[in-house]
Amino acid sequence: MNAKVDSLSKTVSSGIAQAQAQDKANDTLVSAKRTMDQRIDRGKELASDAASTANDALRSARHASSELAESASGLVS
């Protein structure tokens, strides 16, 4: 009877340890997913900022070229 109790106790302890390991693995996966989601969101923000900056630079270059064209036509006149 004592051997059965010991065996059952070991089985329960093993099951508890396995459940704890699974919980820790799940927590790690959830944390990794959260980190990846944050990095993806940050990447999207950076891409959006870069696109906005590029558009601003393009507008500025167009404006500058227009001013140069006006100046050049004024010199020709």
PDB file with one MODEL, atoms N, CA, C and O in Angstrom:
MODEL        1
ATOM      1  N   MET A   1       0.817  -1.191   0.000  1.00  0.00           N
ATOM      2  CA  MET A   1       0.000   0.000   0.000  1.00  0.00           C
ATOM      3  C   MET A   1       0.864   1.260   0.000  1.00  0.00           C
ATOM      4  O   MET A   1       0.566   2.236  -0.687  1.00  0.00           O
ATOM      5  N   ASN A   2       1.925   1.217   0.773  1.00  0.00           N
ATOM      6  CA  ASN A   2       2.823   2.356   0.858  1.00  0.00           C
ATOM      7  C   ASN A   2       3.489   2.630  -0.493  1.00  0.00           C
ATOM      8  O   ASN A   2       3.711   3.790  -0.839  1.00  0.00           O
ATOM      9  N   ALA A   3       3.809   1.595  -1.253  1.00  0.00           N
ATOM     10  CA  ALA A   3       4.425   1.746  -2.573  1.00  0.00           C
ATOM     11  C   ALA A   3       3.448   2.405  -3.537  1.00  0.00           C
ATOM     12  O   ALA A   3       3.839   3.229  -4.364  1.00  0.00           O
ATOM     13  N   LYS A   4       2.166   2.034  -3.423  1.00  0.00           N
ATOM     14  CA  LYS A   4       1.158   2.645  -4.288  1.00  0.00           C
ATOM     15  C   LYS A   4       1.014   4.131  -3.986  1.00  0.00           C
ATOM     16  O   LYS A   4       0.868   4.941  -4.901  1.00  0.00           O
ATOM     17  N   VAL A   5       1.053   4.486  -2.729  1.00  0.00           N
ATOM     18  CA  VAL A   5       0.951   5.889  -2.315  1.00  0.00           C
ATOM     19  C   VAL A   5       2.157   6.660  -2.831  1.00  0.00           C
ATOM     20  O   VAL A   5       2.023   7.776  -3.334  1.00  0.00           O
ATOM     21  N   ASP A   6       3.344   6.053  -2.701  1.00  0.00           N
ATOM     22  CA  ASP A   6       4.557   6.710  -3.199  1.00  0.00           C
ATOM     23  C   ASP A   6       4.482   6.902  -4.715  1.00  0.00           C
ATOM     24  O   ASP A   6       4.841   7.961  -5.230  1.00  0.00           O
ATOM     25  N   SER A   7       4.024   5.890  -5.412  1.00  0.00           N
ATOM     26  CA  SER A   7       3.908   5.957  -6.864  1.00  0.00           C
ATOM     27  C   SER A   7       2.894   7.025  -7.272  1.00  0.00           C
ATOM     28  O   SER A   7       3.137   7.802  -8.195  1.00  0.00           O
ATOM     29  N   LEU A   8       1.777   7.057  -6.589  1.00  0.00           N
ATOM     30  CA  LEU A   8       0.756   8.054  -6.870  1.00  0.00           C
ATOM     31  C   LEU A   8       1.277   9.460  -6.572  1.00  0.00           C
ATOM     32  O   LEU A   8       1.022  10.400  -7.325  1.00  0.00           O
ATOM     33  N   SER A   9       1.994   9.588  -5.488  1.00  0.00           N
ATOM     34  CA  SER A   9       2.565  10.876  -5.103  1.00  0.00           C
ATOM     35  C   SER A   9       3.552  11.370  -6.167  1.00  0.00           C
ATOM     36  O   SER A   9       3.566  12.550  -6.518  1.00  0.00           O
ATOM     37  N   LYS A  10       4.373  10.448  -6.671  1.00  0.00           N
ATOM     38  CA  LYS A  10       5.336  10.816  -7.720  1.00  0.00           C
ATOM     39  C   LYS A  10       4.605  11.204  -9.007  1.00  0.00           C
ATOM     40  O   LYS A  10       5.011  12.143  -9.692  1.00  0.00           O
ATOM     41  N   THR A  11       3.544  10.495  -9.330  1.00  0.00           N
ATOM     42  CA  THR A  11       2.768  10.806 -10.528  1.00  0.00           C
ATOM     43  C   THR A  11       2.138  12.186 -10.410  1.00  0.00           C
ATOM     44  O   THR A  11       2.164  12.970 -11.358  1.00  0.00           O
ATOM     45  N   VAL A  12       1.573  12.477  -9.249  1.00  0.00           N
ATOM     46  CA  VAL A  12       0.959  13.793  -9.019  1.00  0.00           C
ATOM     47  C   VAL A  12       2.022  14.885  -9.080  1.00  0.00           C
ATOM     48  O   VAL A  12       1.804  15.924  -9.703  1.00  0.00           O
ATOM     49  N   SER A  13       3.157  14.665  -8.449  1.00  0.00           N
ATOM     50  CA  SER A  13       4.236  15.657  -8.471  1.00  0.00           C
ATOM     51  C   SER A  13       4.734  15.895  -9.889  1.00  0.00           C
ATOM     52  O   SER A  13       4.997  17.029 -10.290  1.00  0.00           O
ATOM     53  N   SER A  14       4.859  14.810 -10.637  1.00  0.00           N
ATOM     54  CA  SER A  14       5.297  14.922 -12.027  1.00  0.00           C
ATOM     55  C   SER A  14       4.272  15.703 -12.848  1.00  0.00           C
ATOM     56  O   SER A  14       4.638  16.543 -13.671  1.00  0.00           O
ATOM     57  N   GLY A  15       2.990  15.423 -12.622  1.00  0.00           N
ATOM     58  CA  GLY A  15       1.924  16.143 -13.330  1.00  0.00           C
ATOM     59  C   GLY A  15       1.923  17.617 -12.995  1.00  0.00           C
ATOM     60  O   GLY A  15       1.721  18.460 -13.870  1.00  0.00           O
ATOM     61  N   ILE A  16       2.146  17.931 -11.734  1.00  0.00           N
ATOM     62  CA  ILE A  16       2.188  19.340 -11.308  1.00  0.00           C
ATOM     63  C   ILE A  16       3.376  20.040 -11.957  1.00  0.00           C
ATOM     64  O   ILE A  16       3.250  21.159 -12.454  1.00  0.00           O
ATOM     65  N   ALA A  17       4.536  19.373 -11.952  1.00  0.00           N
ATOM     66  CA  ALA A  17       5.731  19.962 -12.560  1.00  0.00           C
ATOM     67  C   ALA A  17       5.514  20.190 -14.056  1.00  0.00           C
ATOM     68  O   ALA A  17       5.933  21.212 -14.600  1.00  0.00           O
ATOM     69  N   GLN A  18       4.863  19.240 -14.712  1.00  0.00           N
ATOM     70  CA  GLN A  18       4.597  19.370 -16.145  1.00  0.00           C
ATOM     71  C   GLN A  18       3.625  20.526 -16.406  1.00  0.00           C
ATOM     72  O   GLN A  18       3.807  21.298 -17.347  1.00  0.00           O
ATOM     73  N   ALA A  19       2.607  20.635 -15.576  1.00  0.00           N
ATOM     74  CA  ALA A  19       1.641  21.730 -15.722  1.00  0.00           C
ATOM     75  C   ALA A  19       2.331  23.077 -15.511  1.00  0.00           C
ATOM     76  O   ALA A  19       2.051  24.034 -16.232  1.00  0.00           O
ATOM     77  N   GLN A  20       3.222  23.156 -14.536  1.00  0.00           N
ATOM     78  CA  GLN A  20       3.950  24.407 -14.291  1.00  0.00           C
ATOM     79  C   GLN A  20       4.851  24.748 -15.480  1.00  0.00           C
ATOM     80  O   GLN A  20       4.965  25.909 -15.875  1.00  0.00           O
ATOM     81  N   ALA A  21       5.487  23.722 -16.039  1.00  0.00           N
ATOM     82  CA  ALA A  21       6.351  23.944 -17.201  1.00  0.00           C
ATOM     83  C   ALA A  21       5.524  24.436 -18.387  1.00  0.00           C
ATOM     84  O   ALA A  21       5.949  25.330 -19.118  1.00  0.00           O
ATOM     85  N   GLN A  22       4.347  23.853 -18.572  1.00  0.00           N
ATOM     86  CA  GLN A  22       3.472  24.297 -19.665  1.00  0.00           C
ATOM     87  C   GLN A  22       3.003  25.727 -19.440  1.00  0.00           C
ATOM     88  O   GLN A  22       2.948  26.520 -20.380  1.00  0.00           O
ATOM     89  N   ASP A  23       2.666  26.058 -18.198  1.00  0.00           N
ATOM     90  CA  ASP A  23       2.254  27.431 -17.888  1.00  0.00           C
ATOM     91  C   ASP A  23       3.372  28.413 -18.199  1.00  0.00           C
ATOM     92  O   ASP A  23       3.141  29.473 -18.779  1.00  0.00           O
ATOM     93  N   LYS A  24       4.593  28.045 -17.806  1.00  0.00           N
ATOM     94  CA  LYS A  24       5.739  28.924 -18.060  1.00  0.00           C
ATOM     95  C   LYS A  24       5.970  29.058 -19.564  1.00  0.00           C
ATOM     96  O   LYS A  24       6.241  30.157 -20.048  1.00  0.00           O
ATOM     97  N   ALA A  25       5.868  27.968 -20.301  1.00  0.00           N
ATOM     98  CA  ALA A  25       6.035  28.019 -21.757  1.00  0.00           C
ATOM     99  C   ALA A  25       4.962  28.892 -22.390  1.00  0.00           C
ATOM    100  O   ALA A  25       5.258  29.678 -23.290  1.00  0.00           O
ATOM    101  N   ASN A  26       3.734  28.768 -21.937  1.00  0.00           N
ATOM    102  CA  ASN A  26       2.640  29.602 -22.454  1.00  0.00           C
ATOM    103  C   ASN A  26       2.889  31.077 -22.158  1.00  0.00           C
ATOM    104  O   ASN A  26       2.685  31.937 -23.014  1.00  0.00           O
ATOM    105  N   ASP A  27       3.335  31.358 -20.931  1.00  0.00           N
ATOM    106  CA  ASP A  27       3.648  32.741 -20.568  1.00  0.00           C
ATOM    107  C   ASP A  27       4.752  33.299 -21.463  1.00  0.00           C
ATOM    108  O   ASP A  27       4.693  34.452 -21.890  1.00  0.00           O
ATOM    109  N   THR A  28       5.754  32.475 -21.741  1.00  0.00           N
ATOM    110  CA  THR A  28       6.856  32.897 -22.600  1.00  0.00           C
ATOM    111  C   THR A  28       6.353  33.187 -24.013  1.00  0.00           C
ATOM    112  O   THR A  28       6.752  34.178 -24.625  1.00  0.00           O
ATOM    113  N   LEU A  29       5.483  32.329 -24.527  1.00  0.00           N
ATOM    114  CA  LEU A  29       4.923  32.551 -25.859  1.00  0.00           C
ATOM    115  C   LEU A  29       4.079  33.820 -25.919  1.00  0.00           C
ATOM    116  O   LEU A  29       4.167  34.585 -26.879  1.00  0.00           O
ATOM    117  N   VAL A  30       3.272  34.036 -24.902  1.00  0.00           N
ATOM    118  CA  VAL A  30       2.443  35.245 -24.851  1.00  0.00           C
ATOM    119  C   VAL A  30       3.330  36.486 -24.809  1.00  0.00           C
ATOM    120  O   VAL A  30       3.063  37.477 -25.489  1.00  0.00           O
ATOM    121  N   SER A  31       4.380  36.418 -24.009  1.00  0.00           N
ATOM    122  CA  SER A  31       5.308  37.541 -23.908  1.00  0.00           C
ATOM    123  C   SER A  31       6.021  37.780 -25.241  1.00  0.00           C
ATOM    124  O   SER A  31       6.182  38.926 -25.660  1.00  0.00           O
ATOM    125  N   ALA A  32       6.443  36.712 -25.901  1.00  0.00           N
ATOM    126  CA  ALA A  32       7.116  36.845 -27.193  1.00  0.00           C
ATOM    127  C   ALA A  32       6.169  37.435 -28.230  1.00  0.00           C
ATOM    128  O   ALA A  32       6.576  38.275 -29.033  1.00  0.00           O
ATOM    129  N   LYS A  33       4.918  37.007 -28.219  1.00  0.00           N
ATOM    130  CA  LYS A  33       3.930  37.556 -29.157  1.00  0.00           C
ATOM    131  C   LYS A  33       3.711  39.037 -28.894  1.00  0.00           C
ATOM    132  O   LYS A  33       3.634  39.834 -29.829  1.00  0.00           O
ATOM    133  N   ARG A  34       3.612  39.402 -27.634  1.00  0.00           N
ATOM    134  CA  ARG A  34       3.419  40.809 -27.273  1.00  0.00           C
ATOM    135  C   ARG A  34       4.608  41.641 -27.765  1.00  0.00           C
ATOM    136  O   ARG A  34       4.430  42.726 -28.319  1.00  0.00           O
ATOM    137  N   THR A  35       5.812  41.124 -27.557  1.00  0.00           N
ATOM    138  CA  THR A  35       7.015  41.826 -27.999  1.00  0.00           C
ATOM    139  C   THR A  35       7.023  41.984 -29.517  1.00  0.00           C
ATOM    140  O   THR A  35       7.340  43.057 -30.029  1.00  0.00           O
ATOM    141  N   MET A  36       6.678  40.929 -30.229  1.00  0.00           N
ATOM    142  CA  MET A  36       6.645  40.993 -31.692  1.00  0.00           C
ATOM    143  C   MET A  36       5.575  41.981 -32.157  1.00  0.00           C
ATOM    144  O   MET A  36       5.815  42.754 -33.084  1.00  0.00           O
ATOM    145  N   ASP A  37       4.419  41.967 -31.539  1.00  0.00           N
ATOM    146  CA  ASP A  37       3.354  42.913 -31.900  1.00  0.00           C
ATOM    147  C   ASP A  37       3.819  44.351 -31.694  1.00  0.00           C
ATOM    148  O   ASP A  37       3.556  45.221 -32.524  1.00  0.00           O
ATOM    149  N   GLN A  38       4.516  44.594 -30.578  1.00  0.00           N
ATOM    150  CA  GLN A  38       5.022  45.937 -30.298  1.00  0.00           C
ATOM    151  C   GLN A  38       6.056  46.351 -31.340  1.00  0.00           C
ATOM    152  O   GLN A  38       6.065  47.496 -31.793  1.00  0.00           O
ATOM    153  N   ARG A  39       6.924  45.418 -31.719  1.00  0.00           N
ATOM    154  CA  ARG A  39       7.958  45.745 -32.710  1.00  0.00           C
ATOM    155  C   ARG A  39       7.338  45.984 -34.086  1.00  0.00           C
ATOM    156  O   ARG A  39       7.776  46.867 -34.823  1.00  0.00           O
ATOM    157  N   ILE A  40       6.335  45.207 -34.423  1.00  0.00           N
ATOM    158  CA  ILE A  40       5.646  45.411 -35.703  1.00  0.00           C
ATOM    159  C   ILE A  40       4.959  46.777 -35.702  1.00  0.00           C
ATOM    160  O   ILE A  40       5.047  47.519 -36.680  1.00  0.00           O
ATOM    161  N   ASP A  41       4.279  47.106 -34.605  1.00  0.00           N
ATOM    162  CA  ASP A  41       3.620  48.413 -34.513  1.00  0.00           C
ATOM    163  C   ASP A  41       4.637  49.547 -34.623  1.00  0.00           C
ATOM    164  O   ASP A  41       4.389  50.545 -35.299  1.00  0.00           O
ATOM    165  N   ARG A  42       5.777  49.390 -33.960  1.00  0.00           N
ATOM    166  CA  ARG A  42       6.829  50.416 -34.005  1.00  0.00           C
ATOM    167  C   ARG A  42       7.384  50.533 -35.427  1.00  0.00           C
ATOM    168  O   ARG A  42       7.662  51.633 -35.905  1.00  0.00           O
ATOM    169  N   GLY A  43       7.541  49.399 -36.090  1.00  0.00           N
ATOM    170  CA  GLY A  43       8.012  49.414 -37.473  1.00  0.00           C
ATOM    171  C   GLY A  43       7.044  50.143 -38.381  1.00  0.00           C
ATOM    172  O   GLY A  43       7.455  50.896 -39.264  1.00  0.00           O
ATOM    173  N   LYS A  44       5.762  49.920 -38.163  1.00  0.00           N
ATOM    174  CA  LYS A  44       4.745  50.620 -38.952  1.00  0.00           C
ATOM    175  C   LYS A  44       4.810  52.126 -38.698  1.00  0.00           C
ATOM    176  O   LYS A  44       4.693  52.922 -39.629  1.00  0.00           O
ATOM    177  N   GLU A  45       4.995  52.511 -37.438  1.00  0.00           N
ATOM    178  CA  GLU A  45       5.105  53.933 -37.099  1.00  0.00           C
ATOM    179  C   GLU A  45       6.311  54.554 -37.787  1.00  0.00           C
ATOM    180  O   GLU A  45       6.224  55.646 -38.348  1.00  0.00           O
ATOM    181  N   LEU A  46       7.445  53.845 -37.738  1.00  0.00           N
ATOM    182  CA  LEU A  46       8.662  54.366 -38.364  1.00  0.00           C
ATOM    183  C   LEU A  46       8.498  54.482 -39.876  1.00  0.00           C
ATOM    184  O   LEU A  46       8.945  55.458 -40.479  1.00  0.00           O
ATOM    185  N   ALA A  47       7.856  53.485 -40.489  1.00  0.00           N
ATOM    186  CA  ALA A  47       7.622  53.527 -41.932  1.00  0.00           C
ATOM    187  C   ALA A  47       6.714  54.696 -42.298  1.00  0.00           C
ATOM    188  O   ALA A  47       6.938  55.380 -43.296  1.00  0.00           O
ATOM    189  N   SER A  48       5.692  54.914 -41.486  1.00  0.00           N
ATOM    190  CA  SER A  48       4.784  56.029 -41.727  1.00  0.00           C
ATOM    191  C   SER A  48       5.515  57.364 -41.592  1.00  0.00           C
ATOM    192  O   SER A  48       5.332  58.265 -42.410  1.00  0.00           O
ATOM    193  N   ASP A  49       6.339  57.483 -40.560  1.00  0.00           N
ATOM    194  CA  ASP A  49       7.119  58.707 -40.365  1.00  0.00           C
ATOM    195  C   ASP A  49       8.072  58.939 -41.531  1.00  0.00           C
ATOM    196  O   ASP A  49       8.233  60.070 -41.990  1.00  0.00           O
ATOM    197  N   ALA A  50       8.703  57.868 -42.008  1.00  0.00           N
ATOM    198  CA  ALA A  50       9.637  57.993 -43.124  1.00  0.00           C
ATOM    199  C   ALA A  50       8.906  58.420 -44.396  1.00  0.00           C
ATOM    200  O   ALA A  50       9.409  59.248 -45.156  1.00  0.00           O
ATOM    201  N   ALA A  51       7.731  57.860 -44.623  1.00  0.00           N
ATOM    202  CA  ALA A  51       6.947  58.239 -45.798  1.00  0.00           C
ATOM    203  C   ALA A  51       6.523  59.701 -45.716  1.00  0.00           C
ATOM    204  O   ALA A  51       6.561  60.423 -46.712  1.00  0.00           O
ATOM    205  N   SER A  52       6.125  60.123 -44.541  1.00  0.00           N
ATOM    206  CA  SER A  52       5.720  61.511 -44.349  1.00  0.00           C
ATOM    207  C   SER A  52       6.895  62.459 -44.593  1.00  0.00           C
ATOM    208  O   SER A  52       6.746  63.500 -45.233  1.00  0.00           O
ATOM    209  N   THR A  53       8.049  62.088 -44.080  1.00  0.00           N
ATOM    210  CA  THR A  53       9.248  62.903 -44.268  1.00  0.00           C
ATOM    211  C   THR A  53       9.629  62.961 -45.741  1.00  0.00           C
ATOM    212  O   THR A  53      10.016  64.017 -46.242  1.00  0.00           O
ATOM    213  N   ALA A  54       9.524  61.840 -46.432  1.00  0.00           N
ATOM    214  CA  ALA A  54       9.833  61.806 -47.860  1.00  0.00           C
ATOM    215  C   ALA A  54       8.861  62.689 -48.638  1.00  0.00           C
ATOM    216  O   ALA A  54       9.269  63.407 -49.551  1.00  0.00           O
ATOM    217  N   ASN A  55       7.582  62.637 -48.280  1.00  0.00           N
ATOM    218  CA  ASN A  55       6.589  63.503 -48.949  1.00  0.00           C
ATOM    219  C   ASN A  55       6.890  64.979 -48.697  1.00  0.00           C
ATOM    220  O   ASN A  55       6.786  65.805 -49.604  1.00  0.00           O
ATOM    221  N   ASP A  56       7.261  65.299 -47.462  1.00  0.00           N
ATOM    222  CA  ASP A  56       7.616  66.686 -47.146  1.00  0.00           C
ATOM    223  C   ASP A  56       8.832  67.138 -47.963  1.00  0.00           C
ATOM    224  O   ASP A  56       8.865  68.258 -48.473  1.00  0.00           O
ATOM    225  N   ALA A  57       9.816  66.266 -48.080  1.00  0.00           N
ATOM    226  CA  ALA A  57      11.018  66.603 -48.850  1.00  0.00           C
ATOM    227  C   ALA A  57      10.680  66.786 -50.321  1.00  0.00           C
ATOM    228  O   ALA A  57      11.215  67.683 -50.973  1.00  0.00           O
ATOM    229  N   LEU A  58       9.802  65.950 -50.847  1.00  0.00           N
ATOM    230  CA  LEU A  58       9.392  66.063 -52.245  1.00  0.00           C
ATOM    231  C   LEU A  58       8.657  67.381 -52.482  1.00  0.00           C
ATOM    232  O   LEU A  58       8.914  68.071 -53.468  1.00  0.00           O
ATOM    233  N   ARG A  59       7.741  67.728 -51.577  1.00  0.00           N
ATOM    234  CA  ARG A  59       7.021  69.004 -51.693  1.00  0.00           C
ATOM    235  C   ARG A  59       7.989  70.179 -51.664  1.00  0.00           C
ATOM    236  O   ARG A  59       7.866  71.130 -52.436  1.00  0.00           O
ATOM    237  N   SER A  60       8.955  70.088 -50.752  1.00  0.00           N
ATOM    238  CA  SER A  60       9.940  71.159 -50.628  1.00  0.00           C
ATOM    239  C   SER A  60      10.793  71.266 -51.889  1.00  0.00           C
ATOM    240  O   SER A  60      11.091  72.369 -52.348  1.00  0.00           O
ATOM    241  N   ALA A  61      11.180  70.133 -52.444  1.00  0.00           N
ATOM    242  CA  ALA A  61      11.985  70.147 -53.670  1.00  0.00           C
ATOM    243  C   ALA A  61      11.176  70.715 -54.837  1.00  0.00           C
ATOM    244  O   ALA A  61      11.709  71.473 -55.648  1.00  0.00           O
ATOM    245  N   ARG A  62       9.905  70.357 -54.926  1.00  0.00           N
ATOM    246  CA  ARG A  62       9.059  70.901 -55.993  1.00  0.00           C
ATOM    247  C   ARG A  62       8.910  72.415 -55.858  1.00  0.00           C
ATOM    248  O   ARG A  62       8.961  73.158 -56.839  1.00  0.00           O
ATOM    249  N   HIS A  63       8.726  72.843 -54.615  1.00  0.00           N
ATOM    250  CA  HIS A  63       8.588  74.279 -54.364  1.00  0.00           C
ATOM    251  C   HIS A  63       9.881  75.009 -54.750  1.00  0.00           C
ATOM    252  O   HIS A  63       9.849  76.063 -55.385  1.00  0.00           O
ATOM    253  N   ALA A  64      10.996  74.437 -54.361  1.00  0.00           N
ATOM    254  CA  ALA A  64      12.283  75.059 -54.675  1.00  0.00           C
ATOM    255  C   ALA A  64      12.506  75.099 -56.189  1.00  0.00           C
ATOM    256  O   ALA A  64      13.014  76.091 -56.712  1.00  0.00           O
ATOM    257  N   SER A  65      12.133  74.035 -56.891  1.00  0.00           N
ATOM    258  CA  SER A  65      12.324  74.028 -58.349  1.00  0.00           C
ATOM    259  C   SER A  65      11.403  75.044 -59.018  1.00  0.00           C
ATOM    260  O   SER A  65      11.782  75.667 -60.009  1.00  0.00           O
ATOM    261  N   SER A  66      10.210  75.212 -58.486  1.00  0.00           N
ATOM    262  CA  SER A  66       9.297  76.235 -59.025  1.00  0.00           C
ATOM    263  C   SER A  66       9.880  77.623 -58.845  1.00  0.00           C
ATOM    264  O   SER A  66       9.823  78.452 -59.753  1.00  0.00           O
ATOM    265  N   GLU A  67      10.438  77.874 -57.676  1.00  0.00           N
ATOM    266  CA  GLU A  67      11.051  79.172 -57.409  1.00  0.00           C
ATOM    267  C   GLU A  67      12.249  79.415 -58.337  1.00  0.00           C
ATOM    268  O   GLU A  67      12.448  80.523 -58.835  1.00  0.00           O
ATOM    269  N   LEU A  68      13.036  78.366 -58.557  1.00  0.00           N
ATOM    270  CA  LEU A  68      14.166  78.497 -59.461  1.00  0.00           C
ATOM    271  C   LEU A  68      13.707  78.780 -60.873  1.00  0.00           C
ATOM    272  O   LEU A  68      14.301  79.601 -61.573  1.00  0.00           O
ATOM    273  N   ALA A  69      12.632  78.092 -61.304  1.00  0.00           N
ATOM    274  CA  ALA A  69      12.102  78.317 -62.648  1.00  0.00           C
ATOM    275  C   ALA A  69      11.602  79.741 -62.786  1.00  0.00           C
ATOM    276  O   ALA A  69      11.817  80.380 -63.815  1.00  0.00           O
ATOM    277  N   GLU A  70      10.932  80.246 -61.750  1.00  0.00           N
ATOM    278  CA  GLU A  70      10.448  81.639 -61.790  1.00  0.00           C
ATOM    279  C   GLU A  70      11.616  82.620 -61.848  1.00  0.00           C
ATOM    280  O   GLU A  70      11.575  83.603 -62.588  1.00  0.00           O
ATOM    281  N   SER A  71      12.644  82.350 -61.073  1.00  0.00           N
ATOM    282  CA  SER A  71      13.818  83.216 -61.070  1.00  0.00           C
ATOM    283  C   SER A  71      14.501  83.185 -62.427  1.00  0.00           C
ATOM    284  O   SER A  71      14.923  84.217 -62.948  1.00  0.00           O
ATOM    285  N   ALA A  72      14.603  81.989 -62.992  1.00  0.00           N
ATOM    286  CA  ALA A  72      15.263  81.854 -64.288  1.00  0.00           C
ATOM    287  C   ALA A  72      14.458  82.576 -65.372  1.00  0.00           C
ATOM    288  O   ALA A  72      15.037  83.228 -66.241  1.00  0.00           O
ATOM    289  N   SER A  73      13.146  82.465 -65.327  1.00  0.00           N
ATOM    290  CA  SER A  73      12.334  83.152 -66.350  1.00  0.00           C
ATOM    291  C   SER A  73      12.418  84.659 -66.164  1.00  0.00           C
ATOM    292  O   SER A  73      12.332  85.412 -67.134  1.00  0.00           O
ATOM    293  N   GLY A  74      12.583  85.097 -64.934  1.00  0.00           N
ATOM    294  CA  GLY A  74      12.742  86.534 -64.675  1.00  0.00           C
ATOM    295  C   GLY A  74      14.052  87.045 -65.222  1.00  0.00           C
ATOM    296  O   GLY A  74      14.130  88.185 -65.681  1.00  0.00           O
ATOM    297  N   LEU A  75      15.087  86.216 -65.182  1.00  0.00           N
ATOM    298  CA  LEU A  75      16.387  86.628 -65.721  1.00  0.00           C
ATOM    299  C   LEU A  75      16.374  86.667 -67.236  1.00  0.00           C
ATOM    300  O   LEU A  75      17.045  87.499 -67.847  1.00  0.00           O
ATOM    301  N   VAL A  76      15.618  85.776 -67.840  1.00  0.00           N
ATOM    302  CA  VAL A  76      15.544  85.708 -69.294  1.00  0.00           C
ATOM    303  C   VAL A  76      14.762  86.885 -69.839  1.00  0.00           C
ATOM    304  O   VAL A  76      15.048  87.376 -70.931  1.00  0.00           O
ATOM    305  N   SER A  77      13.778  87.335 -69.083  1.00  0.00           N
ATOM    306  CA  SER A  77      12.911  88.433 -69.563  1.00  0.00           C
ATOM    307  C   SER A  77      13.628  89.717 -69.655  1.00  0.00           C
ATOM    308  O   SER A  77      13.039  90.727 -70.040  1.00  0.00           O
TER     309      SER A  77
ENDMDL
END
